[in-house]
Amino acid sequence: MSSTELPFVPPANVLPKVGTVRVAEGERLRSVELPGVTLTIRSRPPAREDLPPALYVHGLGGSSQNWSALMALLEGDLDGEALDLPGFGDSPPPDDGNYSVTGHARAVIRYLDASGRGPVHLFGNSLGGAVTTRVAAVRPDLVRTLTLVSPALPEIRVQRAAVPTGLLAVPGVALLFTRITREWTAEQRVRGVMALCYGDPGRVTPEGFRNAVQEMERRLRLPYFWDAMARSARGIVNAYTLGGQQGLWRQAERVLAPTLLVYGGRDQLVGFRMAQKAARAFRDSRLVTLPDAGHVAMMEYPETVAMAFRELLEDAGELGAQRARRADRAGAGGDAVDEEGTDESMGG
């Protein structure tokens, strides 16, 4: 095999079963088969039956577990689900090997169309922010609101700390990196990831760190782990070079849904300076900046992100509508409830 080629990845139906994925208390996992892709969906039972649906989409190298803390905080406001993008978490690789931003967006759209849950409150982080921006632009009928945490939108000057991730897109680099880091332990890798993604890695609890190490050990045994990382990184780089109507900033301007933008002042992967540009690009947006947060504010400061999202709902008139429906039911004899509580080419 040439050093510029990525390793062969066997079809999903012959992939070995590697360990079990962690499921937090109150969560459940299920697998959904769709044309060309199988997705693992993480969910929490909603506090009430009438809550609006939400879908959470993780970033490069992440999984649906990245949203567990925020999903738990919003279970009184949303009927939440988080998916594992193809090749990540517990989802096998896509049948066609397409890890582009458009390919991931197509998987999200296929799930929303098949589930009939749309329109949803759509959340995205990093790569998931680029994916959900594209979904909201091409299928506005599927999106109620859009919440983006450090979205991977094109930058003129890329963050220096993001360069190694971008290099994964270069043919042969992923294979070379696996050889160079063969002796690294899962604990060493997790410490490196947390130092890169968190504004303050000290906020990670000992239990959270142990869980992350166990998940890293599981992923490293997957034969397609580096392939999915490299091809998805290449997908981000390619998306940055697209112009015209397919450009991500142009698509951001097309988003109609009320949008919440969350940027971290210590983000080493997405420049904090991009926050104001994003606020101008999304026509109906509100911006929240967290000076001490890194790249994954929904994991570092989930309470703050949850509060900001509820304010977005309030501004969009959704919280008032929910309260009115509950009041109507209570007035009709129901139980009183505490108030807190694409383009065609992509539809496939």
C-alpha positions, -999 to +999 in steps of 0.1 A: +000+000+000+013+034-009+021+057+020-004+082+006-033+058+008-056+054+037-060+019+051-087-003+038-119-002+059-140-033+058-178-029+052-199-021+082-215-055+082-182-073+088-167-048+113-157-064+147-177-055+177-155-034+200-166-029+235-197-011+246-205+026+245-212+043+278-248+053+284-254+078+312-282+074+337-315+083+320-301+079+285-308+052+260-292+042+227-308+028+195-296+021+160-314+034+130-308+020+095-311+045+066-302+043+029-264+041+028-259+048+065-266+034+100-268+059+128-267+055+166-291+078+184-287+088+220-318+101+237-334+110+270-371+105+278-387+139+277-402+153+309-435+158+292-451+145+260-456+179+244-420+191+243-406+202+210-379+179+194-342+187+193-312+171+176-276+175+187-246+170+163-211+166+176-177+177+162-147+160+147-135+131+169-165+135+192-197+116+197-232+120+210-218+118+245-205+153+241-241+165+245-251+144+275-247+172+301-267+198+280-294+173+271-299+165+307-302+202+316-327+208+288-349+177+293-376+198+308-376+220+277-369+197+248-374+161+236-337+157+229-318+133+207-281+133+198-267+113+169-233+098+162-222+109+128-212+081+104-178+066+115-179+082+150-192+071+183-211+039+178-221+046+142-203+025+115-188+042+085-211+053+057-214+028+028-200+052+003-171+064+024-182+100+021-171+120+051-175+154+035-196+181+053-223+176+027-221+138+033-226+143+070-254+168+064-271+143+041-270+118+069-287+143+093-313+151+067-321+115+060-326+108+097-349+138+102-369+129+071-372+093+081-380+100+118-406+127+110-394+147+140-387+179+121-387+208+124-363+204+153-342+227+175-308+219+159-275+220+178-240+217+163-205+219+177-173+224+156-177+201+125-213+196+137-217+234+135-207+234+098-229+204+091-260+219+108-254+253+091-256+235+058-287+216+069-305+248+081-296+265+048-308+239+024-337+224+044-352+253+064-384+232+068-365+209+092-351+236+116-369+256+143-338+272+158-301+267+153-276+267+181-239+267+171-211+261+196-177+271+181-189+262+145-162+252+121-168+279+095-140+291+072-113+314+087-087+335+068-061+330+095-064+295+110-057+290+147-021+277+151-033+250+174-057+238+147-030+231+121-022+195+133-059+187+129-060+202+094-029+182+085-049+150+090-065+159+057-032+155+039-030+120+023-007+098+043-005+120+074-031+100+094-012+067+087+021+084+096+006+098+128-007+064+139+028+050+135+045+079+154+020+077+183+017+039+185+032+039+220+009+066+233-015+055+260-052+063+258-047+084+289-020+105+272-042+110+241-071+121+263-050+146+282-038+160+249-074+163+235-086+180+267-057+204+267-067+214+232-104+215+235-110+228+271-104+264+282-096+249+316-090+211+316-092+212+354-130+215+351-131+178+340-141+156+369-121+125+377-151+104+367-154+123+334-117+118+327-120+080+334-150+078+311-131+096+284-101+073+287-124+042+284-140+057+253-106+064+238-095+029+244-126+016+227-122+039+197-086+030+192-096-006+186-120+004+158-103-004+124-118+027+108-111+053+136-082+071+119-099+068+085-130+086+097-109+113+114-087+119+083-115+119+058-137+142+080-108+166+085-104+166+047-141+173+044-138+204+065-108+216+045-126+210+013-157+228+025-135+258+034-125+261-003-160+260-017-173+293-032-206+304-045-239+291-031-221+261-016-197+283+005-204+279+042-205+317+049-229+321+020-251+293+034-250+310+068-265+340+053-294+318+039-303+304+073-338+316+083-341+300+118-333+321+149-297+313+157-277+312+189-239+315+185-216+304+214-179+312+212-152+306+238-125+331+245-099+303+250-109+283+220-077+270+203-095+255+173-120+282+162-109+318+164-128+339+190-124+368+164-149+349+142-177+355+166-186+390+153-184+378+117-208+350+125-232+373+142-233+394+111-237+365+087-266+348+104-295+372+099-315+364+130-288+357+156-278+363+192-242+360+203-229+346+236-192+348+243-177+329+272-142+343+280-130+313+299-145+286+276-126+266+251-139+247+220-166+227+238-186+252+259-216+228+261-193+205+281-174+231+301-203+254+309-235+235+301-256+255+326-247+288+308-254+273+274-287+260+286-297+294+300-287+311+267-308+286+247-338+292+269-334+329+263-334+321+225-366+302+230-381+331+249-372+355+221-386+332+195-419+330+214-415+292+220-414+293+258-446+314+259-463+290+236-453+260+257-466+277+289-499+286+272-504+249+261-497+237+297-520+263+311-548+252+287-544+216+298-544+226+334-575+247+329-592+217+312-586+195+341-551+183+334-523+181+360-506+214+368-470+215+357-441+236+370-431+261+344-394+256+349-391+226+341-316+207+010-311+210-021-325+179-039-289+166-041-288+164-003-322+151+005-315+115-005 
